[in-house]
Amino acid sequence: MLNIVKHFWLLITVKRYIKKYKLKVKISNQFNSLRITTATNCLYFITLTHGCNYGKKVKKIRRSNVSVQIILLIPNIDYKRIFNEHLELLGVIDIKKSLEGFTNDISGYLDYFFNIEKVH
């Protein structure tokens, strides 16, 4: 249940972000992933439960496009496993965080991907 809520929140956050900055992108929402495609690049958010084999999912996406950016959203982050499997990820987000922390992490990665600088 937590995974479904977080995936739905991810979709809402991404759509708000795109609307706010008036970005021309295509969003593809699948069961456990969200793909954002621009004219030059592609960004995947993969939301998986602890028991899933995210290594296979990441490698399958990577085989289809080596320059794609991937962000993994999982409840228990195993950095050793990510390192040992040589998964090339833009980032990893712990979905056990509060919705505010979760949203801030997503926005930060979107800022980086779309090269949007914020004035503090």
Contact map, one row per residue, 1 for C-alpha under 8 A:
111110000000000000000000000000000000000000000000000000000000000000000000000000000000000000000000000000000000000000000000
111111000000000000000000000000000000000000000000000000000000000000000000000000000000000000000000000000000000000000000000
111111100000000000000000000000000000000000000011100000000000000000000000000000000000000000000010000000000000000000000000
111111110000000000000000000000000000000000000000000000000000000000000000000000000000000000000000000000000000000000000000
111111111000000000000000000000000000000000000000000000000000000000000000000000000000000000000000000000000000000000000000
011111111100000000000000000000000000000000000000000000000000000000000000000000000000000000000010000000000000000000000000
001111111110000000000000000000010000000000000010000000000000000000000000000000000000000000000000000000000000000000000000
000111111111000000000000000000000000000000000000000000000000000000000000000000000000000000000000000000000000000000000000
000011111111100000000000000000000000000000000000000000000000000000000000000000000000000000000000000000000000000000000000
000001111111110000000000000000000000000000000000000000000000000000000000000000000000000000000000000000100100000000000000
000000111111111000000000000010000100000000000000000000000000000000000000000000000000000000000000000000000000000000000000
000000011111111100000000000000000000000000000000000000000000000000000000000000000000000000000000000000000000000000000000
000000001111111110000000000000000000000000000000000000000000000000000000000000000000000000000000000000100110000000000000
000000000111111111000000000000000000000000000000000000000000000000000000000000000000000000000000000000000110000000000000
000000000011111111100000000000000000000000000000000000000000000000000000000000000000000000000000000000000000000000000000
000000000001111111110000000000000000000000000000000000000000000000000000000000000000000000000000000000000000000000000000
000000000000111111111000000000000000000000000000000000000000000000000000000000000000000000000000000000000010000000000000
000000000000011111111111100000000000000000000000000000000000000000000000000000000000000000000000000000000000000000000000
000000000000001111111110000000000000000000000000000000000000000000000000000000000000000000000000000000000000000000000000
000000000000000111111100000000000000000000000000000000000000000000000000000000000000000000000000000000000000000000000000
000000000000000011111110000000000000000000000000000000000000000000000000000000000000000000000000000000000000000000000000
000000000000000001111111000000000000000000000000000000000000000000000000000000000000000000000000000000000000000000000000
000000000000000001101111100000000000000000000000000000000000000000000000000000000000000000000000000000000000000000000000
000000000000000001000111110000000000010000000000000000000000000000000000000000000000000000000000000000000000000000000000
000000000000000001000011111000000001111000000000000000000000000000000000000000000000000000000000000000000000000000000000
000000000000000000000001111100000011110000000000000000000000000000000000000000000000000000000000000000000000000000000000
000000000000000000000000111110000111100000000000000000000000000000000000000000000000000000000000000000000000000000000000
000000000000000000000000011111000111000000000000000000000000000000000000000000000000000000000000000000000000000000000000
000000000010000000000000001111101110000000000000000000000000000000000000000000000000000000000000000000000000000000000000
000000000000000000000000000111111100000000000000000000000000000000000000000000000000000000000000000000000000000000000000
000000000000000000000000000011111000000000000000000000000000000000000000000000000000000000000000000000000000000000000000
000000100000000000000000000001111100000000000111000000000000000000000000000000000000000000000000000000000000000000000000
000000000000000000000000000011111110000000011110000000000000000000000000000000000000000000000000000000000000000000000000
000000000010000000000000001111011111000000011100000000000000000000000000000000000000000000000000000000000000000000000000
000000000000000000000000011110001111100001111000000000000000000000000000000000000000000000000000000000000000000000000000
000000000000000000000000111100000111110001110000000000000000000000000000000000000000000000000000000000000000000000000000
000000000000000000000000111000000011111111100000000000000000000000000000000000000000000000000000000000000000000000000000
000000000000000000000001110000000001111111000000000000000000000000000000000000000000000000000000000000000000000000000000
000000000000000000000000100000000000111110000000000000000000000000000000000000000000000000000000000000000000000000000000
000000000000000000000000000000000000111111000000000000000000000000000000000000000000000000000000000000000000000000000000
000000000000000000000000000000000000111111100000000000000000000000111000000000000000000000000000000000000000000000000000
000000000000000000000000000000000011110111110000000000000000000000111000000000000000000000000000000000000000000000000000
000000000000000000000000000000000011100011111000000000000000000000011110000000000000000000000000000000000000000010000000
000000000000000000000000000000001111000001111100000000000000000000011110000000000000000000000000000000000000000000000000
000000000000000000000000000000001110000000111110000000000000000000000111100000000000000000000000000000000000000000000000
000000000000000000000000000000011100000000011111000000000000000000000111100000000000000000000000000000000000000000000000
001000100000000000000000000000011000000000001111100000000000000000000001110000000000000000000000000000000000000000000000
001000000000000000000000000000010000000000000111110101000000000000000001110000000000000000000000000000000000000000000000
001000000000000000000000000000000000000000000011111100000000000000000000011000000000000000000000000000000000000000000000
000000000000000000000000000000000000000000000001111100000000000000000000011100000000000000000000000000000000000000000000
000000000000000000000000000000000000000000000000111110000000000000000000000000000000000000000000000000000000000000000000
000000000000000000000000000000000000000000000001111111000000000000000000000000000000000000000000000000000000000000000000
000000000000000000000000000000000000000000000000001111111000000000000000000000000000000000000000000000000000000000000000
000000000000000000000000000000000000000000000001000111111100000000000000000000000000000000000000000000000000000000000000
000000000000000000000000000000000000000000000000000011111110000000000000000000000100101000000000000000000000000000000000
000000000000000000000000000000000000000000000000000011111111000000000000000000000000000000000000000000000000000000000000
000000000000000000000000000000000000000000000000000011111111100000000000000000000000000000000000000000000000000000000000
000000000000000000000000000000000000000000000000000001111111110000000100000000000000001000000000000000000000000000000000
000000000000000000000000000000000000000000000000000000111111111000000000000000000000001000000000000000000000000000000000
000000000000000000000000000000000000000000000000000000011111111100000000000000000000000000000000000000000000000000000000
000000000000000000000000000000000000000000000000000000001111111110010000000000000000000000000000000000000000000000000000
000000000000000000000000000000000000000000000000000000000111111111110000000000000000000000000000000000000000000000000000
000000000000000000000000000000000000000000000000000000000011111111000000000000000000000000000000000000000000000000000000
000000000000000000000000000000000000000000000000000000000001111111000000000000000000000000000000000000000000000000000000
000000000000000000000000000000000000000000000000000000000000111111110000000000000000000000000000000000000000000000000000
000000000000000000000000000000000000000000000000000000000000011111110000000000000000000000000000000000000000000000000000
000000000000000000000000000000000000000011000000000000000000010011111000000000000000000000000000000000000000000000000000
000000000000000000000000000000000000000011110000000000000000110011111100000000000000000000000000000000000000000000000000
000000000000000000000000000000000000000011110000000000000000000000111110000000000000000011000000000000000000000000000000
000000000000000000000000000000000000000000111100000000000100000000011111000000000000000111100000000000000000000000000000
000000000000000000000000000000000000000000111100000000000000000000001111100000000000000011111000000000000000000000000000
000000000000000000000000000000000000000000001111000000000000000000000111110000000000000010111000000000000000000000000000
000000000000000000000000000000000000000000001111000000000000000000000011111000000000000000011110000000000000000000000000
000000000000000000000000000000000000000000000011110000000000000000000001111110000000000000011110000000000000000000000000
000000000000000000000000000000000000000000000000110000000000000000000000111110000000000000000111000000000000000000000000
000000000000000000000000000000000000000000000000010000000000000000000000011111000000000000000100000000000000000000000000
000000000000000000000000000000000000000000000000000000000000000000000000011111100000000000010100000000000000000000000000
000000000000000000000000000000000000000000000000000000000000000000000000000111111100000000000000000000000000000000000000
000000000000000000000000000000000000000000000000000000000000000000000000000011111110000000000000000000000000000000000000
000000000000000000000000000000000000000000000000000000000000000000000000000001111111000000000000000000000000000000000000
000000000000000000000000000000000000000000000000000000000000000000000000000001111111100000000000000000000000000000000000
000000000000000000000000000000000000000000000000000000100000000000000000000001111111111000000000000000000000000000000000
000000000000000000000000000000000000000000000000000000000000000000000000000000111111111000000000000000000000000000000000
000000000000000000000000000000000000000000000000000000000000000000000000000000011111111000000000000000000000000000000000
000000000000000000000000000000000000000000000000000000100000000000000000000000001111111000000000000000000000000000000000
000000000000000000000000000000000000000000000000000000000000000000000000000000000111111100000000000000000000000000000000
000000000000000000000000000000000000000000000000000000100110000000000000000000000111111110000000000000000000000000000000
000000000000000000000000000000000000000000000000000000000000000000000100000000000000011111000000000000000000000000000000
000000000000000000000000000000000000000000000000000000000000000000001111000000000000001111110000000000000000000000000000
000000000000000000000000000000000000000000000000000000000000000000001110000000000000000111110000000000000000000000000000
000000000000000000000000000000000000000000000000000000000000000000000111000000000000000011111000000000000000100000000000
000000000000000000000000000000000000000000000000000000000000000000000011110010000000000011111100000000000000000000000000
000000000000000000000000000000000000000000000000000000000000000000000011110000000000000000111110000001001000000000000000
000000000000000000000000000000000000000000000000000000000000000000000000111110000000000000011111100001000000000000000000
001001000000000000000000000000000000000000000000000000000000000000000000111000000000000000001111110001000000000000000000
000000000000000000000000000000000000000000000000000000000000000000000000001000000000000000000111110000000000000000000000
000000000000000000000000000000000000000000000000000000000000000000000000000000000000000000000111111111000000000000000000
000000000000000000000000000000000000000000000000000000000000000000000000000000000000000000000011111111000000000000000000
000000000000000000000000000000000000000000000000000000000000000000000000000000000000000000000000111111100000000000000000
000000000000000000000000000000000000000000000000000000000000000000000000000000000000000000000000111111110000000000000000
000000000000000000000000000000000000000000000000000000000000000000000000000000000000000000000000111111111000000000000000
000000000000000000000000000000000000000000000000000000000000000000000000000000000000000000001110111111111100000000000000
000000000100100000000000000000000000000000000000000000000000000000000000000000000000000000000000001111111110000000000000
000000000000000000000000000000000000000000000000000000000000000000000000000000000000000000000000000111111111000000000000
000000000000000000000000000000000000000000000000000000000000000000000000000000000000000000001000000011111111100000000000
000000000100110000000000000000000000000000000000000000000000000000000000000000000000000000000000000001111111110000000000
000000000000110010000000000000000000000000000000000000000000000000000000000000000000000000000000000000111111111000000000
000000000000000000000000000000000000000000000000000000000000000000000000000000000000000000000000000000011111111100000000
000000000000000000000000000000000000000000000000000000000000000000000000000000000000000000100000000000001111111110000000
000000000000000000000000000000000000000000000000000000000000000000000000000000000000000000000000000000000111111111000000
000000000000000000000000000000000000000000000000000000000000000000000000000000000000000000000000000000000011111111111000
000000000000000000000000000000000000000000000000000000000000000000000000000000000000000000000000000000000001111111110000
000000000000000000000000000000000000000000100000000000000000000000000000000000000000000000000000000000000000111111110000
000000000000000000000000000000000000000000000000000000000000000000000000000000000000000000000000000000000000011111110000
000000000000000000000000000000000000000000000000000000000000000000000000000000000000000000000000000000000000001111111000
000000000000000000000000000000000000000000000000000000000000000000000000000000000000000000000000000000000000001111111100
000000000000000000000000000000000000000000000000000000000000000000000000000000000000000000000000000000000000001000111110
000000000000000000000000000000000000000000000000000000000000000000000000000000000000000000000000000000000000000000011111
000000000000000000000000000000000000000000000000000000000000000000000000000000000000000000000000000000000000000000001111
000000000000000000000000000000000000000000000000000000000000000000000000000000000000000000000000000000000000000000000111
